[in-house]
Amino acid sequence: MMQLAGLGTVGAVAGCTDTSGMTNQVQHVARGEFTLPDTKLPTGAQTLQVIDSGDQKAVFWKQFFAAYEKKHPEVEINYKAMNWPDIDQSMTLGLRNGTVPDVFFLPTTVTTGQAVSEKWVGAWDDIVDDWAEIKKRFPAGTFVTGKTDFEGKTYAFPLTSAQRFNSLMFYNKEIIQRAEADLSEPITWDSFRALLKKITQQGEGKYYGTIMGLQQSGAGPSSVMAQMAGVHGGITGTNWLTGEFNYTDPISIEAVEFLLAIYADGSIAPGSVSYKDQDARGRFPQGQAGMIIHGPWNLSPWRDQNPDFGFDFTIPPQRNPKEIWPVGYAPGGSNAYFYNPNTKVGEVVADVISYLGSTDGQAQWASIDGAADPAAFPDAIAKADLTELDSKAMEINSQYSVLAPEPSVRNPQVERVYEVQKPLQPDLGDVCLGLITKQIKSSVKDAMADLQDRANRSLDEAIATANKRGAKVSREDWVFSDWDPKKPYDKPFAK
């Protein structure tokens, strides 16, 4: 019997199955009706253990693993969903002492390159018989040397697409109607600020213009607002045209000042400075704010847990609605799963992964997970049973996000820089929260200049360290002069 823990379920897999025929057979799918292959697994009881970050993924796994156990009664699947801080703690320890589950997410503290060099993860080529055929089904840019692949083998299985617009502007339809606001077209920053004020005034302390989890994400929506206004790469990212960080870009500074302004207006729910993301997103459907800028992973939970809550969404406010820049996403896919090279249930792991690399598996993922974690196959999304809001979010993904450059694709040795680069402390979120609470007394301009200086120093030191250890990397690896920020950077993957 499948065992569930945490927020969702823990995944299991094994088996080597040719699922290539499924691609042409599937015309459409009915949500939750899995067409599992008749794989012959080893006899005897087998237990598969899986850990990932849950959310809507857990909803899929619960249904899929129940179907898998019914198909294969000899297999028991223990799935556990964990939040990222817990993954970082438990998986980091597990990798070092050899106690990670059969299938798992890497902690954010460990790069794929490091995990491969330490032999903490296995190559999918070694356990999935038709791995080369499965890889061919994925879009170009999913499997990338230096990110998923090393020395000709694949170690990271990116189950989903990285093309996901993470900063939708959700709104409470009743509150917006009361404010007589029209959100059918993108609104300007100034109009957004005025609307937040109006909503807050109408709420009379019962609800506010917006709500944020500033304790966890202190910068709020400032980075995506800046990026869509022309700060290529966002505030915390790199402008690949120049290879420079964006903290001191005038629009970046303006976006942070805008965040401080709406807080000073009293338009952000007062508890936001102590809320984490999950606190803010949990309070929004309770009517505590008119709007929230958050991700598509909220769609299903809000629908399922609050069936009477009327909400919709659009893109975030725009500095200039006539000049909207897309948000870039990195190659290499998303939600990368790894397996323990010492697993005792490799055939089960392979069987599960083979199915998830088929059109039917991807279409079922799309139908159940929806826009929360978009399926990797465009044709699978077309065959999926999507809700109206999930379809709308998918359209925004396509319209407002594009594949961006990644230095490690052009020079895989850049991964060795990432392994030693120290994250900024305090980072942008910490600085913004400090500015909001006035624990940081400097101007926004000075605070951003400090971030820029520290970011440059961190990268330069990491490059120097990597080069001392034998790498050949320079700041020029971060410059892509042929990049058009409005078009997918698919040059490295052209056939």
C-alpha positions in Angstrom: 0.0 0.0 0.0 1.3 3.5 -0.9 2.3 5.5 2.1 2.0 9.3 2.1 3.9 11.7 4.3 4.2 15.4 4.6 2.4 17.6 2.1 1.9 14.9 -0.5 3.5 11.7 -1.5 7.0 10.1 -2.1 7.8 8.7 -5.5 9.0 5.3 -6.5 10.1 3.8 -9.8 11.9 0.9 -11.5 11.8 -1.2 -14.6 13.0 -1.0 -18.2 10.2 -0.6 -20.6 9.8 0.4 -24.3 7.2 3.1 -24.2 8.0 4.6 -27.6 4.8 3.2 -29.2 2.6 5.2 -26.8 3.4 8.5 -28.4 1.5 7.8 -31.6 -1.3 5.8 -30.0 -2.5 8.4 -27.5 -5.1 10.8 -29.1 -6.4 12.3 -25.8 -6.4 11.4 -22.2 -9.0 11.2 -19.4 -7.6 12.7 -16.2 -6.3 10.0 -13.8 -6.8 7.1 -16.3 -3.2 5.9 -16.7 -2.3 3.6 -19.6 0.5 1.8 -17.8 2.7 -0.7 -19.8 2.7 -4.4 -19.0 6.2 -4.3 -17.6 7.6 -7.6 -16.0 9.3 -6.6 -12.8 11.3 -8.9 -10.5 9.2 -11.1 -8.3 8.9 -10.5 -4.6 8.0 -7.5 -2.5 9.7 -4.2 -3.4 9.5 -0.8 -1.8 10.2 2.4 -3.6 11.0 5.5 -1.7 10.7 9.0 -3.2 11.1 12.6 -1.9 10.4 15.8 -3.7 9.0 19.3 -2.9 5.3 18.4 -3.1 2.7 21.0 -3.8 0.7 20.0 -6.9 3.3 17.4 -7.7 2.1 15.5 -4.7 -1.5 15.4 -6.1 -0.2 13.7 -9.3 2.0 11.2 -7.4 -0.9 10.2 -5.1 -3.0 9.3 -8.1 -0.2 7.8 -10.2 1.3 5.7 -7.4 -2.1 4.3 -6.5 -2.6 3.2 -10.1 1.0 1.8 -10.2 0.5 -0.2 -7.0 -2.7 -1.6 -8.4 -0.9 -2.6 -11.6 2.0 -4.1 -9.7 0.8 -5.4 -6.3 4.3 -6.5 -5.4 5.4 -2.8 -5.3 4.9 -0.6 -2.3 5.6 3.1 -2.8 6.5 5.5 0.1 6.3 9.0 -1.1 7.2 12.1 1.0 6.7 15.7 0.1 9.0 18.2 1.9 9.5 21.9 1.9 12.8 23.2 0.5 14.5 24.0 3.8 13.8 20.4 4.9 15.1 19.0 1.6 18.3 21.1 2.0 18.9 19.7 5.5 17.9 16.1 5.1 19.2 15.5 1.6 22.5 17.2 2.2 23.0 14.9 5.2 21.6 11.9 3.3 24.0 12.3 0.4 27.0 12.4 2.6 26.1 9.4 4.7 24.4 7.3 1.9 20.9 7.4 3.2 19.0 9.2 0.4 15.9 7.5 -0.9 15.7 5.8 -4.3 14.4 8.9 -6.1 14.9 12.4 -4.8 15.5 16.1 -5.4 19.0 17.4 -4.9 19.3 20.0 -2.1 19.9 23.6 -3.3 23.3 23.4 -1.6 24.6 20.8 -4.0 25.1 21.2 -7.8 24.4 18.4 -10.2 28.1 18.5 -11.2 29.2 18.0 -7.6 26.7 15.2 -7.1 28.0 13.4 -10.2 31.7 13.9 -9.2 31.0 12.5 -5.7 29.1 9.6 -7.2 26.0 10.5 -5.2 23.7 10.0 -8.1 23.3 7.5 -10.9 23.1 7.9 -14.7 19.7 7.2 -16.1 21.4 5.6 -19.1 22.5 2.8 -16.8 19.1 1.7 -15.7 16.6 2.7 -18.5 17.1 0.5 -21.6 15.5 3.0 -24.0 16.9 6.1 -22.5 18.2 7.5 -25.8 14.8 7.2 -27.3 13.1 8.8 -24.3 15.4 11.8 -24.5 14.6 12.4 -28.1 10.9 13.1 -27.2 11.8 16.1 -25.0 12.1 19.6 -26.5 15.5 21.0 -27.4 17.2 22.6 -24.4 15.8 20.1 -21.9 19.0 18.0 -21.6 22.1 20.1 -21.4 25.7 19.2 -21.0 26.9 20.7 -17.7 23.4 20.9 -16.2 21.7 17.5 -16.7 24.4 15.6 -18.7 28.0 14.9 -17.8 30.6 13.0 -19.9 27.9 11.7 -22.2 25.4 10.4 -19.6 22.3 11.9 -18.1 22.1 12.2 -14.3 19.2 14.7 -13.9 15.8 13.9 -15.2 13.9 17.2 -15.7 10.3 16.0 -15.6 8.7 19.3 -16.4 9.3 22.4 -18.5 11.1 25.5 -17.0 8.8 27.7 -19.1 6.6 28.8 -16.3 5.5 32.3 -15.6 5.9 32.5 -11.8 4.5 35.9 -11.0 0.8 36.1 -12.0 -1.3 38.9 -10.5 -4.2 37.1 -8.9 -7.3 39.2 -7.9 -10.4 38.7 -5.8 -13.2 39.2 -8.3 -15.6 40.5 -5.8 -13.2 43.1 -4.3 -12.1 44.2 -7.8 -15.7 44.6 -8.9 -16.4 46.7 -5.8 -13.4 48.9 -6.7 -14.8 49.3 -10.2 -11.4 48.3 -11.7 -10.8 47.0 -15.2 -8.1 44.4 -15.4 -8.8 43.1 -18.9 -5.7 44.9 -20.1 -2.2 45.3 -18.4 -2.2 48.2 -15.9 0.6 50.6 -15.2 2.6 50.8 -12.0 0.9 54.1 -11.1 -2.6 52.6 -11.8 -1.7 49.6 -9.7 -0.6 51.8 -6.8 -3.8 53.9 -7.0 -6.0 50.7 -7.1 -4.2 49.3 -4.1 -5.0 52.5 -2.2 -8.6 52.4 -3.2 -9.1 48.7 -2.2 -7.4 49.4 1.1 -9.7 52.3 1.8 -12.8 50.3 0.9 -11.6 47.4 3.1 -11.7 49.5 6.2 -9.2 47.3 8.0 -10.9 44.0 6.9 -8.8 43.6 3.8 -6.0 45.4 2.0 -4.8 46.1 -1.5 -2.3 43.3 -1.6 -0.6 40.7 0.7 2.9 39.4 0.5 5.2 36.9 2.2 8.0 39.5 2.8 9.6 37.4 5.6 10.6 34.9 2.9 10.6 37.0 -0.3 11.4 40.5 0.9 11.6 41.9 -2.6 8.0 41.0 -3.4 7.3 41.3 -7.1 9.9 44.0 -7.7 12.3 41.8 -9.7 9.7 40.5 -12.2 8.2 44.0 -12.6 11.7 45.3 -13.4 12.4 42.5 -15.8 9.2 43.1 -17.8 10.2 46.8 -17.9 13.4 46.0 -19.6 15.9 44.9 -16.9 17.0 41.8 -18.8 17.5 38.9 -16.3 15.6 40.7 -13.5 17.1 42.5 -10.5 19.0 39.6 -9.1 20.1 38.2 -12.5 22.6 39.0 -15.2 22.1 41.1 -18.3 23.5 38.6 -20.7 24.1 41.3 -23.3 26.8 42.9 -21.0 27.5 40.2 -18.4 26.8 42.7 -15.7 24.5 42.4 -12.7 21.4 44.5 -12.6 21.1 45.8 -9.1 22.1 49.3 -10.0 20.0 49.5 -13.2 17.8 52.7 -12.8 14.7 50.6 -13.4 15.7 48.1 -10.7 16.1 50.9 -8.2 12.7 52.3 -9.3 11.0 49.0 -8.8 12.4 48.6 -5.2 11.3 52.2 -4.5 7.9 51.3 -5.8 7.6 48.4 -3.3 8.6 50.8 -0.5 6.0 53.3 -1.7 3.0 50.9 -1.7 4.1 49.7 1.8 4.3 53.3 3.0 0.8 53.9 1.5 -0.5 51.2 3.9 -1.7 49.1 0.9 0.2 45.9 1.9 -1.5 43.8 4.6 0.4 44.8 7.8 1.3 41.2 8.7 3.2 40.8 5.5 6.5 41.7 7.0 6.3 38.6 9.2 4.5 36.3 6.7 6.3 33.6 4.6 5.0 32.8 1.2 2.7 30.1 2.4 1.2 32.4 4.9 0.4 35.1 2.4 -1.0 32.7 -0.2 -3.1 30.9 2.4 -4.7 34.2 3.6 -5.5 35.5 0.1 -8.5 33.2 -0.6 -9.8 34.1 2.9 -10.5 37.6 1.5 -7.7 39.4 3.3 -6.5 41.2 0.2 -7.7 42.3 -3.2 -4.6 41.1 -5.1 -1.5 39.0 -4.7 1.3 38.4 -7.1 2.2 34.7 -6.9 2.7 31.5 -8.9 0.4 29.2 -10.8 0.9 26.4 -8.3 -1.9 28.1 -6.3 -4.6 27.4 -8.9 -5.6 23.9 -7.8 -5.3 24.4 -4.0 -7.4 27.5 -4.1 -10.1 25.9 -6.2 -10.2 22.7 -4.2 -10.0 24.2 -0.7 -12.1 27.3 -1.3 -14.7 26.3 -3.9 -16.7 29.5 -3.3 -13.7 31.8 -3.8 -14.0 33.7 -7.1 -10.6 34.7 -8.5 -8.9 35.3 -11.7 -5.4 36.5 -12.8 -3.5 38.5 -15.3 0.2 39.6 -15.8 1.8 41.9 -13.2 1.5 45.7 -13.5 3.7 47.2 -16.3 5.9 50.3 -16.2 5.0 50.7 -19.9 2.2 48.4 -21.2 3.2 49.3 -24.7 6.7 47.8 -24.2 6.5 44.6 -22.3 9.6 42.4 -22.1 9.3 38.6 -21.6 10.8 36.9 -18.6 13.7 34.6 -19.3 14.1 31.0 -18.1 17.1 28.8 -18.1 17.7 25.7 -20.2 17.8 22.3 -18.5 14.1 21.9 -17.7 12.6 21.9 -14.2 11.8 19.5 -11.3 14.9 17.4 -11.9 14.7 14.0 -10.3 17.8 11.9 -9.4 18.2 8.4 -8.3 20.4 6.7 -5.7 23.0 4.6 -7.5 22.7 2.0 -4.8 19.0 1.6 -5.1 17.6 -2.0 -4.8 14.6 -1.3 -7.0 16.2 0.1 -10.2 13.8 -1.7 -12.5 10.9 -0.1 -10.8 12.6 3.3 -11.0 13.3 2.8 -14.7 9.7 1.7 -15.4 8.2 4.8 -13.8 10.6 7.2 -15.5 10.0 5.5 -18.9 6.2 6.1 -18.4 6.8 9.7 -17.5 8.9 10.1 -20.6 5.9 9.1 -22.8 3.2 11.3 -24.2 0.5 9.6 -22.1 2.6 10.1 -18.9 3.2 13.7 -19.8 -0.4 14.3 -20.7 -1.6 12.9 -17.4 1.0 15.0 -15.6 -0.4 18.1 -17.5 -4.0 17.1 -16.7 -3.4 16.7 -13.0 -0.6 19.1 -12.2 -1.9 21.7 -14.7 0.0 25.0 -14.9 1.7 24.5 -11.5 4.5 22.5 -13.2 4.0 22.5 -16.9 4.6 19.3 -18.7 7.7 19.1 -20.9 5.9 18.0 -24.1 3.9 20.6 -25.9 1.9 17.9 -27.7 1.1 16.3 -24.3 -0.3 19.7 -23.1 -2.5 19.8 -26.2 -3.9 16.3 -25.3 -4.4 17.2 -21.6 -7.6 17.7 -19.8 -6.9 21.3 -18.6 -9.2 23.7 -16.7 -9.9 27.1 -18.1 -7.6 28.8 -15.7 -4.8 26.3 -16.3 -5.1 26.9 -20.0 -4.9 30.7 -19.4 -1.8 30.3 -17.4 -0.2 28.1 -20.1 -1.0 30.8 -22.6 0.8 33.4 -20.4 3.8 31.0 -20.2 4.0 31.0 -24.0 3.5 34.7 -24.5 5.6 36.2 -21.7 8.5 33.8 -21.1 11.4 32.9 -23.4 14.5 30.6 -23.2 17.5 32.6 -22.0 21.2 32.1 -22.3 23.1 30.0 -19.7 26.9 30.3 -19.4 27.4 26.6 -18.4 25.8 25.5 -21.6 28.5 27.2 -23.7 31.2 26.4 -21.2 30.4 23.5 -18.9 33.3 24.5 -16.6 31.2 27.3 -15.4 29.5 24.7 -13.2 32.7 24.6 -11.2 32.2 28.3 -10.5 28.7 27.7 -9.3 29.9 25.0 -7.0 32.1 27.4 -5.0 30.2 30.7 -5.4 28.9 32.0 -2.1 25.3 33.3 -2.1 24.9 37.0 -1.1 24.1 37.5 2.5 22.1 39.7 3.0 20.5 39.2 -0.5 18.0 41.4 -2.3 15.0 40.1 -0.2 16.8 40.7 3.0 17.8 44.2 1.9 14.3 45.1 0.8 12.8 43.9 4.1 15.4 45.9 5.9 14.5 49.0 3.9 10.8 48.4 4.6 11.2 48.0 8.3 13.8 50.8 8.4 16.5 48.5 9.9 18.6 49.6 6.9 19.0 53.4 7.0 20.7 53.9 3.7 19.0 55.0 0.5 17.7 52.5 -2.0 20.4 53.6 -4.5 23.2 53.0 -1.9 21.7 49.7 -0.8 21.6 48.5 -4.4 25.1 49.7 -5.1 26.3 47.5 -2.2 24.5 44.5 -3.6 26.1 45.1 -7.0 29.5 45.4 -5.4 29.1 42.2 -3.4 27.7 40.3 -6.3 30.6 41.2 -8.5 33.1 40.3 -5.7 31.3 36.9 -5.1 31.5 36.0 -8.8 35.0 37.2 -9.3 36.2 35.2 -6.3 34.4 32.1 -7.4 35.9 32.3 -10.9 39.4 32.7 -9.3 38.9 29.7 -7.1 37.6 27.5 -9.9 40.5 28.5 -12.1 43.0 27.7 -9.4 41.4 24.2 -9.3 42.0 23.7 -13.0 38.9 25.3 -14.7 39.2 27.8 -17.6 36.5 30.4 -17.0 36.3 34.2 -17.3 33.7 36.9 -17.0 33.4 36.8 -20.8 31.5 33.5 -20.3 28.6 35.6 -19.0 28.4 37.8 -22.1 26.1 36.8 -25.0 26.3 39.7 -27.4 24.1 37.9 -30.0 21.1 37.6 -27.5 17.8 39.2 -28.4 15.9 39.3 -25.0 12.5 39.0 -26.8 13.4 35.8 -28.6 14.3 32.3 -27.4 18.0 31.8 -27.2 18.0 28.4 -28.9 21.2 28.8 -30.8 23.1 26.2 -28.7 20.4 23.6 -29.4 19.9 24.1 -33.2 20.2 20.9 -35.1 
